Amino acid sequence: MKHIFLNFIRQIINGKKLSEEEVSKIIIRKIREGGGKVGDNVDILNSTIDLGWPYFLIIGDDVTITNAHILCHDASLYKKIG
């Protein structure tokens, strides 16, 4: 799944092969543009982040996220409200 996301980002940028660092910068920019908060010196490497609700994300300073799947939502209320 993570490779599908990275390949999608790479295809968006005119098919240019991007480094992991470049992909990390794009993801961080998208989180900030969507209202999320990302501190300084943050790297997101080989990870999938749910950008559907970026305003739920707060990532502090000096953080490295690797090989992770971060979801900004779940279906926990589905049981309560149907």
N, C-alpha and C positions, 0 to 999 in steps of 0.2 A: 504494500500500500504506500509506504513512504517513497518508494522509487517512482510510483505513478505520479505522485504529487510533484516531486522534483522534476520529472520529465515534463510535466505540464507547464511548470514555471519556465523551463528551458525553451519549450516550444513557443511560449508567448513572446519571448525576446528574439524574434526572427530566426529561430532555429539555432541561434548561437549557443555553443556549449559553455555553460557557466560553471565557475568553481563553486565549491561549497560555501565559501566566504561570500561570494556574490549573491547566492541564493539566500543565505542568512540575512543579508542586508535588505533584500526584497521583502522577505517575510516580516522583518522588524518594521519596515516602512509601512506595510499593509496593516499591521496591528495598530500602529500609531494613527494612521489615516482613519481607521475604523473606531477610534476612541479608546483603544487600549493604552496602557502605560508600560513603557519599556525603559529601563534604566540604562546607564552607561556601561560600556564594556560587556555587551551581551553577545553571545554566539549561539546560534541554533543550527545544529549540524545533524544531518541524517534523521530528521524528525518530521512528524506530521502534526500540524497545529490546525485546529478547527477555526477557520477564518470567517465562519458564518456569523459569529457573535464575538468579534474581537474586543468589544467594549467590556467584556467580562474578565479580560486578562490584565494582570498586574505582574510584571517581572522586574525584580529589583536590580541593583547594580552588581557588576562582576559575577554574572551568571552564565554558565555554559550548559545548554540542554543538548543531550546527544541520545540518539536511538530511542526517542520517546514519542508517544501518541498523546497529545493533549486535546481533550474535548472540553468545549466551553458550555456544554449543555448535556442533559441526559433526559431520560423519560421517567424519572422518579415520581413526578406528579401525575403521570398517566393513570396509575393505580387509584389515586384519590379522586381525580376529576373525570376519568373515563376518556 
